[in-house]
Amino acid sequence: MFGSDKKKLFNERQDSERSLISETVSIDGTVNSSGAIDIAGLIKGPVFSKEVVVKETGSISGEVEADKVEIHGHLAGKISAENVVIGSTGVVKGDIEFAKNLRTEDGADIEGYIKKTSTAGKKADSSTGDFLFSKSKEDKKSKKNGKPISVVNKESEALV
């Protein structure tokens, strides 16, 4: 009985606790977490987490994918998240994709493209692609009877 209560308590704490990568820590590689990470040190590699907060002394060289991302330090890489905050001391050198909210404070430094998407922070299904209609190899062939052939999908064709 005590063992199952202890396991339940551990699982609850695991989801609610935050991890800290302190100023004295440097990580070279991928960082994965199901919870929140506060980064005051240096990470060289991608970061995948539920929530990522880069403190003023923190730095990431790599992409960041999370539900919530806050940058108060430096990031050289792409951000994909539901909600993004770039603080007044934050520096981002890379593209930002967000699904819900983007907030920048006075003094935030961003060098990259910003795009609102419906899939930021979640891996998109590569089979659907970004576009409703995409050109196939047949579209690139020469015109037939002066009219190009457009393929909407594999099941249906349309002559234009």
N, C-alpha and C positions, 0 to 999 in steps of 0.2 A: 504494500500500500504506500509506504513512504517513498519507495523507488519511483512509482508512477507520478506521485505529486512532485518529486524533485525534477523528473524529466519534463513535466508540464511547465514548471516554473522556469527551467532552463530555456525551453522553446519560447516562452513569452519574453524573457529577458533578451534573448538573442535577436528578436525582431525589433525591440525597442531601444537597444543600446547603439551608441555611436562608436565608430572606430576612429582613432586618431593616428595619423602619420605625422609624427612630430618633426620639428625643425632639424633634428640631428639624423633623420632617416632619409636615405636615398634608395629608391627602388628602380631597378632596370628590368622591366617586363610587364606583363598584363596584370591588372588588379581587378578582381571580381568580388562583389559583395552584394548580399541580399538586403543589407540595411543601409545606414548612412555612413559616409566617410568624411571626416574633416582632414584636410591636407595642409599641413604647415611646412612639410618637407618637399622633396623633389621626387617626381615620378617621370621616368622615361619609358613610355609605353601607353597603351590604351587603358581606360578606366571604365568599367561597367558596374553600375550600382543603382540603388533606388534613389539615393540622394548624395550629391557631391558638393562639398563646400571647400573652395580653395581659399585658405586664409591669406593675409597680406604677405606672409613669408613663404607661402606655398607656390609651387610651380609644377606644371604638367606639360610634357612634350609628347603629345599623342592625342588621339580622339577621346571624347568623353560621351558616353551614352548613359542617361539616367532619366528618372521622372522629373527630378528637380536639380538644377545646377546653379550654384552661386559662385561667382568669381570675384575675389578681392585681391588676388595675387596675379600670377601670370599663367597664361595658357597658350601654347602654340599647337593648334590642332582644331579639328572640327568638333562642334557641340551639337548633339541631337538630344532634345529633351522636351518634356511637356511644358515646363516652366523654367525660364532662365532669368537670372538677375546678374547684371554686371555692376559691381559696386564702384564707388568713386575712385578707388585705388586699383581697380581691375584692368588688366591688359589682355586682350584677346587678339591673337594673330591667327585667324582662321574663320571658316564659315560657321554660321549659327543657324540651326534648324530648330524651330520650336512649334508646338502644336496648340498651346493655349495662351500663355502670357510671356512677354518679354519686357523686362524693366531695366532701364539703364539710369544710373545716378550721374549727377554732374561730375565731370572729370573722368568718366569711363573712357577707355581707349580701345576702339574696335577697328581692326583692319581685316576686312573680309566681307563676304556676302551674308545677308540676313534673309531667311526665307521662312514663311509660315506654312507648315504642312499639316496633314492630318495624321501622319505616321511617325512624327519625331519621337525619339526615345524608344521606339519599338522597331524591330527589324521588319522591313517591308517584305512582302511576298514578292520574290523576284519574278515569278511567272506573270504577274499582272503588269509590271512595268509602270512607267510614269505617265504614259499617254493612253488615251482611249483608242486611238487609231495609230498604228505604226506601219511604216513602210516595210515591205518584204523585198526579197531579192527580185521578184517579178516586177515590182514598181520601178526598179532601176533599169529594166530592159527598155529597148527603144519602143517608140509609140507604134501601136497597131492601127492601121487605117487612119492615122492622124490623131488618134485619141489614146491617151494613156490608160493603162489598166491599173485599177486600184484594188488591192485586196484588203478588206476590212478585217476579216479573220479567216481561219482555215475553213470554216463551214460555209461562208457566204462570200460572194464576189460582187463587185459593182463596177459597171462600165461608166466612165465619165467622159 
